[in-house]
Amino acid sequence: MFWAELVMNGIGGSTVAEAKRRLSLSEVNFWQRVIDEHGTLHLGRRIEIAKMTISDATMRAAGWRTNPYMFTIFEQEPVVNSEQLKRMLRNRR
């Protein structure tokens, strides 16, 4: 998924194979840190997340009890099972 995201956003080449040939390890690490820190590079998804956040904040300010994912088309609410939750909490320490 990581390589496809780079290629879809014009980083490294027009195919996954081309991006793997063209990008150095330091460039790959740089883009991985950017994605980890700031989220997806896909502009459409970033706009949808911003719209979701603004809509949810507006509705909550008006007194509604909402879930931010009620305001999205493509973003799906993350599903975390009990094992993943335990692992995440264990790694926080």
VEXBADREN-414785 format. One line per field, with one value per atom (N, C-alpha, C, O): x, y, z; residue in three letters. Coordinates in steps of 0.05 Angstrom, whole numbers. Layout:
N
x = c(X/...)
y = c(Y/...)
z = c(Z/...)
residuo = c(ALA/...)
// end
This chain:
93
x = c(17/0/17/11/39/57/67/66/78/89/67/72/44/22/15/9/15/8/29/22/54/75/71/72/67/64/39/40/17/-8/-5/-19/14/19/43/54/52/74/101/118/106/132/147/138/169/186/182/200/159/154/125/108/119/91/82/59/101/94/108/128/99/111/140/158/144/171/190/213/180/197/203/226/184/189/210/227/208/227/256/275/258/284/295/319/278/287/292/310/277/279/301/303/317/337/323/301/338/327/321/301/338/334/308/294/303/279/254/234/255/233/227/204/248/245/233/216/242/231/201/186/192/164/147/124/159/145/140/119/160/157/136/120/135/115/87/69/83/57/49/26/68/63/54/37/68/63/38/23/34/12/-11/-31/-9/-31/-27/-5/-48/-46/-37/-41/-26/-18/-40/-39/-61/-83/-99/-112/-100/-113/-143/-155/-156/-185/-192/-211/-176/-181/-175/-189/-154/-148/-171/-178/-183/-205/-229/-243/-234/-257/-253/-273/-229/-224/-228/-240/-220/-224/-253/-263/-268/-297/-311/-329/-302/-313/-308/-326/-285/-278/-294/-305/-296/-311/-341/-353/-352/-380/-387/-407/-369/-374/-372/-389/-352/-349/-373/-383/-383/-406/-431/-445/-436/-459/-458/-478/-434/-431/-435/-447/-426/-430/-459/-468/-475/-503/-519/-543/-504/-517/-524/-536/-516/-521/-500/-477/-507/-488/-482/-499/-458/-452/-426/-411/-422/-397/-385/-399/-359/-347/-351/-353/-351/-353/-381/-385/-400/-427/-425/-444/-404/-402/-383/-374/-376/-358/-371/-391/-359/-368/-349/-358/-323/-303/-288/-279/-284/-270/-287/-311/-274/-288/-278/-255/-296/-288/-270/-276/-246/-228/-240/-253/-236/-246/-222/-203/-222/-200/-211/-230/-199/-208/-194/-176/-202/-191/-162/-147/-152/-123/-107/-86/-116/-102/-103/-83/-125/-127/-107/-94/-106/-86/-58/-42/-51/-24/-18/4/-37/-33/-28/-10/-44/-41/-15/-2/-7/18/42/61/41/63/64/84/44/44/62/72/68/85/113/130)
y = c(-24/0/25/45/25/48/56/79/37/43/53/72/42/51/80/95/87/115/134/156/127/144/148/170/126/127/143/159/139/154/184/200/191/220/230/252/215/225/225/240/208/207/183/160/187/164/153/140/157/146/140/146/128/123/94/88/77/50/44/57/23/15/6/13/-10/-19/4/4/24/47/63/71/66/80/65/77/39/23/26/25/28/32/60/63/80/108/119/135/110/122/108/84/125/114/106/114/91/82/107/107/127/151/166/177/166/179/164/175/138/120/125/127/125/130/157/160/177/204/204/215/193/193/176/182/154/138/154/153/170/187/208/214/220/240/228/240/205/192/183/187/173/165/189/187/211/235/251/261/253/271/256/269/230/215/213/218/205/199/224/246/218/239/246/266/229/232/256/258/276/301/298/311/280/276/266/275/247/236/257/258/273/294/315/324/321/340/327/341/302/289/288/291/283/282/310/313/331/358/365/376/357/361/346/357/322/306/319/320/330/342/368/372/384/410/404/417/385/379/368/376/350/339/361/361/378/399/418/427/425/443/430/444/405/392/388/392/382/380/407/408/429/455/462/478/451/456/438/439/420/403/375/359/367/341/321/329/296/275/261/246/265/253/237/238/222/207/220/223/227/240/225/236/198/182/182/171/195/199/218/219/234/255/249/267/223/216/196/183/195/177/153/130/159/138/129/106/147/139/121/125/100/80/82/87/79/80/56/33/62/39/20/28/-5/-27/-39/-48/-38/-48/-71/-67/-94/-117/-115/-99/-132/-131/-136/-124/-154/-160/-136/-130/-123/-99/-77/-63/-74/-54/-60/-42/-85/-93/-87/-77/-94/-89/-59/-51/-43/-14/-3/14/-11/-1/-10/5/-35/-45/-29/-24/-21/-7/22/36/33/61/66/89/47/50/55/59)
z = c(0/0/0/-14/15/17/-10/-18/-26/-52/-71/-86/-70/-87/-81/-99/-55/-48/-59/-68/-58/-69/-99/-109/-113/-142/-150/-168/-135/-142/-137/-149/-121/-115/-130/-124/-151/-168/-156/-164/-136/-123/-132/-127/-146/-154/-181/-192/-193/-219/-224/-207/-247/-253/-247/-250/-239/-231/-205/-198/-191/-166/-172/-157/-193/-200/-205/-197/-220/-226/-201/-197/-183/-157/-141/-128/-140/-125/-136/-121/-163/-175/-170/-166/-171/-170/-143/-139/-123/-96/-80/-79/-67/-48/-22/-17/-6/20/38/52/37/53/44/61/18/8/17/25/15/23/53/61/69/98/104/121/88/92/86/102/64/57/76/82/86/106/132/143/140/164/159/177/135/128/130/142/119/119/147/155/162/190/207/224/203/219/210/227/184/174/161/153/158/145/115/104/102/73/57/65/33/15/-5/-19/-6/-25/-18/3/-36/-31/-26/-9/-41/-38/-10/2/-1/26/48/68/43/63/65/86/41/41/55/71/50/63/93/108/103/131/143/165/129/139/140/160/119/119/142/155/147/168/195/212/200/225/229/251/209/211/215/232/200/203/230/243/240/267/289/307/287/307/306/327/282/279/292/307/286/297/327/341/338/367/380/402/368/379/380/397/361/360/379/381/393/412/403/418/379/369/378/382/382/389/363/353/352/326/328/347/307/302/277/257/277/254/228/207/230/206/193/172/206/195/171/154/170/150/127/113/123/102/83/88/59/39/38/38/36/31/56/58/76/100/117/120/127/143/172/177/191/219/225/218/237/242/262/282/257/274/288/276/315/331/348/363/345/362/389/392/407/435/436/452/419/419/409/420/388/378/400/403/414/435/457/467/466/486/478/493/453/442/441/448/433/432/459/463/479/506/519/534/513/523/512/526/487/474/481/475/494/502/526/529/542/566/559/576)
residuo = c(MET/MET/MET/MET/PHE/PHE/PHE/PHE/TRP/TRP/TRP/TRP/ALA/ALA/ALA/ALA/GLU/GLU/GLU/GLU/LEU/LEU/LEU/LEU/VAL/VAL/VAL/VAL/MET/MET/MET/MET/ASN/ASN/ASN/ASN/GLY/GLY/GLY/GLY/ILE/ILE/ILE/ILE/GLY/GLY/GLY/GLY/GLY/GLY/GLY/GLY/SER/SER/SER/SER/THR/THR/THR/THR/VAL/VAL/VAL/VAL/ALA/ALA/ALA/ALA/GLU/GLU/GLU/GLU/ALA/ALA/ALA/ALA/LYS/LYS/LYS/LYS/ARG/ARG/ARG/ARG/ARG/ARG/ARG/ARG/LEU/LEU/LEU/LEU/SER/SER/SER/SER/LEU/LEU/LEU/LEU/SER/SER/SER/SER/GLU/GLU/GLU/GLU/VAL/VAL/VAL/VAL/ASN/ASN/ASN/ASN/PHE/PHE/PHE/PHE/TRP/TRP/TRP/TRP/GLN/GLN/GLN/GLN/ARG/ARG/ARG/ARG/VAL/VAL/VAL/VAL/ILE/ILE/ILE/ILE/ASP/ASP/ASP/ASP/GLU/GLU/GLU/GLU/HIS/HIS/HIS/HIS/GLY/GLY/GLY/GLY/THR/THR/THR/THR/LEU/LEU/LEU/LEU/HIS/HIS/HIS/HIS/LEU/LEU/LEU/LEU/GLY/GLY/GLY/GLY/ARG/ARG/ARG/ARG/ARG/ARG/ARG/ARG/ILE/ILE/ILE/ILE/GLU/GLU/GLU/GLU/ILE/ILE/ILE/ILE/ALA/ALA/ALA/ALA/LYS/LYS/LYS/LYS/MET/MET/MET/MET/THR/THR/THR/THR/ILE/ILE/ILE/ILE/SER/SER/SER/SER/ASP/ASP/ASP/ASP/ALA/ALA/ALA/ALA/THR/THR/THR/THR/MET/MET/MET/MET/ARG/ARG/ARG/ARG/ALA/ALA/ALA/ALA/ALA/ALA/ALA/ALA/GLY/GLY/GLY/GLY/TRP/TRP/TRP/TRP/ARG/ARG/ARG/ARG/THR/THR/THR/THR/ASN/ASN/ASN/ASN/PRO/PRO/PRO/PRO/TYR/TYR/TYR/TYR/MET/MET/MET/MET/PHE/PHE/PHE/PHE/THR/THR/THR/THR/ILE/ILE/ILE/ILE/PHE/PHE/PHE/PHE/GLU/GLU/GLU/GLU/GLN/GLN/GLN/GLN/GLU/GLU/GLU/GLU/PRO/PRO/PRO/PRO/VAL/VAL/VAL/VAL/VAL/VAL/VAL/VAL/ASN/ASN/ASN/ASN/SER/SER/SER/SER/GLU/GLU/GLU/GLU/GLN/GLN/GLN/GLN/LEU/LEU/LEU/LEU/LYS/LYS/LYS/LYS/ARG/ARG/ARG/ARG/MET/MET/MET/MET/LEU/LEU/LEU/LEU/ARG/ARG/ARG/ARG/ASN/ASN/ASN/ASN/ARG/ARG/ARG/ARG/ARG/ARG/ARG/ARG)
// end
